[in-house]
Amino acid sequence: VCSHVSRESPCSHRHLTISYFDNNLPHPPTIMMKLAVFAALAGSAAAFAPAPVAQTKTALSADFSKELGAQMPLGFIDPLGLVADADQDEFDRLRWVELKHGRVSMLAVVGYLVTYAGVRFPGAEDIPSGFAALDAVPGMVWAQ
């Protein structure tokens, strides 16, 4: 505002004034809404960004002697050399497979003992227990 302006004589100079209430500028709620939409889009785009790749151990630095199950006096033993060139992921997979096969074999032993005790499924009462059952099983059972 010019210093020479008074009520009686208005200023004849053109002044640049910026106001939110001018018709050619957006109003504050519009700007805030656009910023909120932009922030939401930027945040949702970050959800689809690629995840950082984790560094994995190589076979050269894999030390399985501290794993669960490596106990004295033998420590970690791998007689077949299955994990000689394996990393931690392969070791974990082999451990999971070993647990699964162990559980299946325990169920097989329970099944053998139950049939030896005389418990049979309905319709299989005449099948003997043990290895003698292999000869008594009908052919259609083997075809399944």
C-alpha positions in Angstrom: 0.0 0.0 0.0 1.3 3.4 -0.9 2.1 5.8 1.9 0.6 8.8 0.1 -2.9 7.2 0.0 -5.5 8.8 2.1 -9.3 8.5 2.3 -9.8 11.5 0.1 -7.3 10.6 -2.7 -7.0 6.9 -3.5 -3.8 5.6 -5.0 -3.5 5.5 -8.8 -0.7 2.9 -8.8 -1.4 -0.7 -9.6 -0.5 -3.0 -6.8 -0.1 -6.8 -7.0 -2.2 -8.3 -4.3 -2.7 -12.0 -3.9 -5.6 -13.2 -1.9 -7.4 -16.5 -1.5 -10.6 -14.7 -2.3 -9.6 -13.7 -5.8 -11.6 -15.5 -8.4 -8.6 -16.7 -10.4 -6.8 -18.6 -7.6 -8.0 -21.9 -6.0 -9.5 -21.7 -2.6 -7.6 -23.3 0.4 -10.0 -26.3 0.8 -9.4 -27.2 -2.9 -5.6 -27.0 -2.4 -5.8 -29.1 0.8 -8.0 -31.7 -0.9 -5.6 -32.0 -3.8 -2.7 -32.4 -1.4 -4.6 -35.1 0.6 -5.4 -37.0 -2.6 -1.7 -36.7 -3.8 -0.5 -38.0 -0.4 -2.9 -40.9 -0.5 -1.8 -41.8 -4.0 1.9 -41.6 -3.0 1.3 -43.7 0.0 -0.6 -46.4 -1.9 2.1 -46.5 -4.6 4.7 -47.2 -1.9 2.8 -50.4 -1.1 3.5 -51.8 -4.5 7.2 -50.9 -4.5 9.5 -53.8 -4.7 10.7 -55.2 -1.4 14.3 -54.9 -0.6 16.2 -58.2 -1.2 17.6 -59.8 1.9 21.1 -60.8 2.0 21.4 -64.6 2.3 24.3 -66.6 3.5 26.4 -68.5 1.0 27.4 -72.1 1.3 30.9 -71.0 2.2 29.7 -69.1 5.3 27.1 -71.6 6.4 27.9 -73.1 9.8 25.5 -75.9 10.8 27.4 -77.0 13.8 25.4 -74.6 16.0 22.0 -75.8 14.8 19.5 -77.6 17.0 20.3 -81.3 17.1 24.1 -81.0 16.8 25.1 -82.5 20.1 28.1 -83.9 21.8 29.9 -86.3 21.3 29.2 -86.3 17.5 28.3 -82.6 16.9 26.9 -81.9 13.5 27.0 -85.1 11.3 26.1 -85.3 7.6 27.3 -88.8 6.5 25.7 -88.5 3.0 27.0 -85.0 2.4 23.5 -83.6 1.7 24.3 -80.2 3.0 27.9 -79.9 1.9 27.0 -77.3 -0.7 23.7 -76.2 0.8 22.7 -72.8 2.2 20.5 -72.1 5.2 17.2 -72.4 3.2 18.1 -75.8 1.8 19.2 -76.9 5.3 15.8 -75.8 6.7 13.9 -77.6 3.9 15.8 -80.8 4.5 15.1 -80.6 8.2 11.4 -80.1 7.5 11.4 -83.1 5.1 13.1 -85.2 7.8 10.5 -84.3 10.4 7.6 -85.1 8.0 9.0 -88.5 7.1 9.7 -89.3 10.7 6.0 -88.5 11.6 4.7 -90.7 8.8 6.9 -93.6 9.9 5.7 -93.2 13.5 2.1 -93.4 12.2 3.0 -96.6 10.2 4.4 -98.3 13.3 1.2 -97.4 15.3 -0.9 -98.8 12.5 1.2 -102.0 12.5 0.8 -102.4 16.3 -2.9 -101.7 16.2 -3.6 -104.3 13.5 -1.4 -106.8 15.3 -3.6 -106.2 18.4 -6.6 -107.3 16.4 -8.3 -104.0 15.6 -9.7 -104.1 12.0 -11.7 -101.8 9.8 -15.2 -103.0 9.0 -15.0 -105.5 6.1 -11.3 -106.3 6.7 -11.8 -108.7 9.7 -10.5 -111.7 7.8 -7.2 -110.0 6.8 -4.3 -111.2 9.0 -1.9 -108.9 10.7 1.7 -108.2 9.7 3.3 -109.1 6.4 0.8 -111.9 5.9 -1.7 -109.2 5.1 0.1 -108.6 1.8 -1.0 -111.9 0.3 -4.6 -111.5 1.7 -5.3 -108.0 0.3 -7.8 -108.2 -2.7 -6.4 -107.2 -6.1 -8.7 -104.2 -6.4 -7.1 -102.7 -3.4 -3.7 -102.8 -5.1 -5.3 -101.3 -8.3 -6.2 -98.2 -6.4 
